[in-house]
Each structure stands twice: as structure tokens, then as C-alpha cells.
């Protein structure tokens, strides 16, 4: 009776490779599905009565899990009009994040603020900043 010896190559090709391929496909499907579950919202910066004192604003958005900024926003004051209520769209893979604001004032000073951000799909998030900018 002849015994067939299975080489390592045959073992890999017939048993391990199909399992590895199935796992790779499952991971790709999972990643693709999770990319489609993003949270969209609009953030409005409300300076209130302090808007006349604001010359510019720079915003960096980071995920709550940390890392590099995923979104940035910049607005300048327009002569005769002011800065108003700047707004920007946010799209995040998570619903928790942090906003870092660098607000340039008319007198040349800067205020740096960090605000936590919790998003709900399609929400309009109003960020009141008047109290931090009022002397």
C-alpha cells in the first residue's frame, strides 16, 4: 500500500490559503461597510455680541481617539460686515471628537479653546463662544 506524503506546499495550497483568503475578504467587507457609517453634521460658531472683536478663527477637528486633525476650517472678518456666524460641514467615522479653536481678536491677541464635540447624524451643532471672548 502506498502512502501519500503531503508536502508543506500542498498543505498550504489546499488548506491554509483558502482560509487566509476568506479571512482577507471578510476584513475588506468589514472595512468597506464601516467606511459608509460616517456621521455628517454642521457646526456653527456663535460669537454673539463678541463677534465685533473677532478678526479670524482657525479650527482643527480631531477624533476623540486622538491623532492628527481630520478637518480644518478658517474664517476671516470682512471689513464692514464682521465675521458673523461661520459654519462648516463635518464628516467623521466616530460621533465623538474635539475642536481646537484659535481665535484671533481685533486687538492682536489670540484665544485658544478646546471643546468636546458629540455629533448626531444631520445635526446642526451651535457652539456658543460669547462668554469666553467677553472681557
Secondary structure, DSSP 8 states (H G I E B T S, - for coil): -------HHHHIIIIIHHHHHHHHHHHHHHHHHHHH--EEEEEEEE-GGGGGGEEEEEEEEEETT--S-SEEEEEE-BTTTB----EEEEEESSSEEEEEEEEEETTS-EEEEEEEEE--TTEEEEEE-HHHH--
